[in-house]
Amino acid sequence: MALSNPFLIVLLGLSSCMGVKASCARPDCNENVPSDAPTYYQLADPENCHKFYYCYDDDDADKLYDITDTSFWCQDHGAVFSQEDQRCGNYTCVESCSGACTPYECKSDSLQTKRSDPFDCSIYYTCSDGEAVQCEGDKPFFDGDQCQEDESKCCHCKPYCRQEDMFKNVLDPVDCKSYYFCVKDHDFPAFQATCPSGNFNPFTRKCDDAFPCIPACSNVVGCDGCIDIFTCEQYGNWPKCPQRCDPHYYHCRNEDLGHVVQESACPSPSVYNPDTGKCVTEGECAYDPPSQC
């Protein structure tokens, strides 16, 4: 049964929302309040050194600061905001976190210089001339800002809303049964829903019992270092977390090839060693913890 009412879709998306977490946590106005406790102050945007938030106290009773919904550009877009001096100027650009995924298309009204490839994490494009750049060597993955070594920071295979997708459904590139509802263009949407039956048809933008399951991306490593939706491409056992000691793995039979399979688990307290493909004790699987969502 297809879902056609956009308001119903939004409600369903909110109730079952998994969301796409941004690379940077939203700044907290109450973490490092200035010593003089002003009525308002400015807080650096951790994703863009040319922008800042306003923190304001509109209720003397609770003594807590609220934050504006969006950050604001410096009047001179090339200037850098200084948290210490509370102003924009000729400062060194230091962002407290990196890898904020750039849109899949270049926006003419922004300072965006690169765009991510929607399906290949090893490639990005320069906005000035559209040239494709390949990440290589010990830094093979593009995180929206630069080539680096952590695959979990990849921008590819995330759902995306183009301008023409406003207030419409778009596919989930890693799950053919799910889709997202767009409320903002040039953005990675957060309102997810799942078809009650069948698969999502990106051409009609509705659930379709007759449409085949063809995920745009498969076996994507998430921000926790694990693969949550696994499509069998070869026979055998495959780690759920390619660079992490985790009890879970995927088992693929010949009849599973091309299909999504559920995870299996090692007997407790064993973990699956992604190098040997065996269940071992934690002491026999030496991996550093991955970056977290």
N, C-alpha and C positions, 0 to 999 in steps of 0.2 A: 504493500500500500504506500503510495507516494505522499510526501508531506508537501503541501502547497501554500499553507497559510504562513507568511513570514513572521507574524507575531507568535504563533505557536512554535515555530522553529526557534525563535529567540528564547522563549521560556524553556523549551526542552534543552537548548544548548546551555542555558544557565544552570539547570538542575543537574546536568550530567557533565558539566564543564571540567575538562582536565587542564586546559590552558596551555599556552606556550610561554614558558618562563623566559624573561629577558636575561641577558647575560649579566646585567648589573642589578643588584638589589636596590629598591627605592630608598633614597636617603632618609634618615630619621632626624627630624628637626630637634628632637629632645635628647639626642645623644651627646652633643657637645655644644651646649648653650653658652653664648658669650657671658662673661662674668657679670656684666652690668644688667643682664636680663632685660634687653630692650623690648619695646612693643612688637617690633618686627626686625628681622635681619635676613641676609641673603645666604643661601647654601649652594655650594658648587654642585653642578650636575655631573655625576661620576662618569657619564657616558660621553660628555661633550664639554671640553674645557672652555668653550666660548659661550656657555650658557650657565644659568643659575636659577634656583628656585627661591621663592619668598616664603619665609617662615614667620607666622604671625600668631599673636595671642589675642583672641577676641573674647576671652572669658577669664577674668581675673581669678575666678573661684578655683578652677582646676590647675592653673599655672602650667598648662601644657600648650605647646605650639602646634598649630596646624600647618600643612604644607599646601602650596598651590597645586592644582591638578597638572599643570604643565610647567616646563622650565622656560625661561626667557633668554633671548639672545642679548649679548652685549650690543650697545648701540652701533659700535663699529664691529661688524661680524668677524673681523680678523683679530680683534683684541682677545685677550685671555682673562678670565675672571680669577681674581685672587681672593681666596677664602679669608686669609689673614687680614688683608687690607680692605676687604668688602667693596672692591671696585674692579672695573675692567681696565686693562692697560697692557703695557709691553712686558708681559710675564712669560715664563716658560710653560708650555702646555704639558701638564702632567695629569693624566686621567687615572682615577683610583681603580678602575677596572677596565679591561679591554675586551674586544671581541663582541661589541654590540652589533648585531647583524645588520648589514646595510640592505636596502631594498634590492629586488631583482632588476630594477630599472633605474636609470639615472634621472634624478629630479633636477630640473633646471633652476628651481627657486631655492636651492640649498647649497651648502658647501661640500656636498658629497663628491668624492673624487674616484671612488671605486664602487663596483656593484658585484654582488655575489652571483655565481652561477647557480641556478635553481636545482641542478641535478648532479653537479660535480664539485666536490669540496676542494679539489686540487687546482681549480681555475677561478680567476676573477677577471673583471674587465675594467679598464680605465675609462672614466667618463669623458675625458677630453677627446679621445679618438676612437674609443670602442675596442682598443687592442686587447687581445686575450693574453693573460700572463699566467704562466704555469708555476705553481709552488713545487719545489724540488728538494732533494737532499734530506737533511734531518729536520726540515720544516715543511712538510708536504701538505699541510692543511690551512685553508684560508678561514679566518674567524670573523670576517667583516671589516677588519682593520689591517691585518698583516698575515703573512705566512708564518705558521708556528707548528709545534709538534703535537698538540693535543687534539685528537680527532673529535672528542666530545664537544668542542667549541665550534664545530662546523655549522655553517649557515644553510647548507643545501638541504633539500627535502623537507623544508618547513612550509606549511600552508601559507598562501600569499594572496593579498587582495589588491588587484589593480583598480584603476579608476573606474573602469566599466563594471566592476564587481560590487559596487556599493549596494548594500541592502539585498544582496543575493547570496546564494550558497556557492562555495567553492570546495573542490575535492581535498581530502586529506591524502597527501602523496604517499604515506606509508601504510594506510589502512583503507582498503577499497570499500569498506562498509561505513566509513565515517565521513563527515563533511564539516565545514565551518561556515558561519554566517558573518558576512563582512559589514562592519559599521564604520570603517575608516579605510581610506585608500592608501596605497603604498605602505601597507602595514602587514605584520604577521598576526592573523586574527586569533582570538582566544575562545570564542563561543563555539564549542564543539558539540555535535550530536551524532548519534549512530542510527542507521536505518533499522527499523523494526524487523524488516525482512529484505532479502535481495542486497544489491550493491548500489552505491551512489553513481548515478550517470552524470558525468560532467557536462554533457551536451544539453541535456534537458534540465540539469541542476536539481534533479529529484531522485528519490529512491526508485529502483527499477528491479523487479524480480527476474527479468530476463537479461539484465546487463551483466557481462562477465567480470570477474575480479581481475583487474589489471592495475596493480599499484604502480604509481609513477616512480617510486623509490622503494628499494627493499633492503632489509637488514641494516638499518641506520643506527649507529651508535648514539645513544642519547647523552644528555648532559651529566648523567650519573655513571657513564662508562659502560652501559649495558644496552642490549638490543631487546626491546619489549615486544616487537612484532617481527617474527622470524619466518622467512620464506625459504624453503629447502631448495638449494641449487645443486647440491651434491649429496651422495650417500654418505652416512656416517654420523658421528657425534660432533657437535659444534658448541663452543662456549657461548653462554648468554652474555657474558662480560669478557670481551677479548683481552683486556689488560687488567684483570682484577680477580682476586680469589673469591669466588661466589659459589654456593652450593648448586646452582642451576645450570643446565645445559639443554641443548636441543638435539633430539635424535631424529634423523631423516632416513626413512626407508625408500626403496625405489618408487613405490606408489605415492610417496609424499612429494616427489620432485615437482616444483612449480606451485606448491600449496603452502599455506601458513600452518604451522604446527604449534602445539602447546609445549611449554617447557617441562623438562624432567628434572629430578633432583637427586643429588647424591645422598646416601644414608647419613643421617646426623651422627656426629658433628663434622663429617667430611666436607671438603670443598672441591670444586672442579678446577683442575689445573689446565689453563688454556694452552700451555706449551706441550704437555704430554698427552692431553685428552683423557685423563684419568681422574678418578676421585681419590684424593689424598688428604692427609692431615694439613691443617693450616700451616704448620711449620715447614711443609714440603712445597709450599706455594708462595714464593717470595715476590710479592708485587706491592708497590706503594699504592695507597688509596687514590682513586681517581678524583678529578675535580668534581665538586658537587653541584647540583642544580641551584 
